[in-house]
Amino acid sequence: MINTITSIEDYNKTIENNPGLLVYFSHEKCNVCKVLKPKIAELLQKNFPNIKMYYSDTVINPEIAAQNSIFTVPTILIFFDGKEFLRKSRNIGIEELRKEIERPYHLMFD
């Protein structure tokens, strides 16, 4: 399940309250984003069930994107224990993403 972040306060609380977190930044007019989003959700569900996925619309909530220096979509931010671990923008390969998350994920949750 993908939750939606609607404010800066919500964003900050989400980071604090989730040991593993992926925030997906995009907007409704981005066709690549629409295709990629369910693939990332499936990757997390199959391989990294302790990472929660959240969505932030950069058009509806530009202040959240601005606070995080998000200038292009899609962009994903991955946090472990409230610290940004990984930032990916535009061309995001699912297999590459899986490999980058795998080691720190297992160190944290195994």
N, C-alpha and C positions, 0 to 999 in steps of 0.2 A: 504494500500500500504506500502511495506517495502522498505525503502531507504537504500543505501549502503554507508558506511563510508570508505574512501580510504586513508586518511592521518591523522596524529595527529592534524594538523591544522583544518581539517574538523571535527574531533571528538570534539575538544574543542569548536568550533563555534556552533556545534549542541547542545552541553550541554547548552551553554549560551543562545541560541535562542529558546529553547523549555521548557516551564514551567513544562510539564510532558513528560518524555522520558524513553523508554526502549531500551537498546542496547543489541542485541543478538550476542554473540560471538560463532562461530563454524567454521567448515571447510567442504569441500565437501566430505571427506572420512568418516564423522561421520553419520552413518545411524540413530541413535537415534535423532540427531539434525534435520535431514531432516523430520522426523515424527513430532517432537515437534514444529518446527517453525510455520507451518500453524495453529496449535492449539492455540499457544500464540497470533498470529495475529488475529484469530477469537475472542478470549477472549477479547482482547483490543477493537476490533471493536464493539462487542456487549455490553460490560459493561463499558469500559473506553475510550470513543471516543476522549478525549482530550490528551491522551498519544500517542505520536508518536513512531513508532517502526523503529529502524535502525538495520542494520546487519553489522558485521565486521568479515571478514575471518581471522582467526588467522594464517593461513599459508601464505597468500598473504601479510598481514599487521602485522607481528609479533611485530613490535614496539608499536602498539596500545595495543595489548594484554600485552606486557611486562610493559608498563607504568601503566596499571591497575591491575597488579598482577593476570592475568588470566593464570592459569596453566592447566586447564582442560576444556573440552567442553562437552556439552553445558554449557555456563555460561550466565546469564542475569544480567544486572545492571539496576536498576530503579532509576531515578533522579526526584526530585521535586525541582523546582527553583534552578537548578544547583548544588544541593547537593545530594550525593549518599544516597538513602534511603534504598535500598534493594539489596542484592547480593545473587544469587542462582546458584548453580553448580550441575552438573550431574543429580541427581534424582529430577526432578522438577515436582511436581503435579499441574495440572491446577486448581483444586478446592482450594487447599492450597494457591496457588499464588493469586487467586481471593480474598480470604479472607484477605490476607496480604495487598493487594493494596486498598481494598474497603474503609476503614475508612480515611486514609490520602487523598485519591483521592476526596472523598466527602467534606472533610474539605477544600481542596484547590479550588475545582471547583464549589461547590454549593453555 
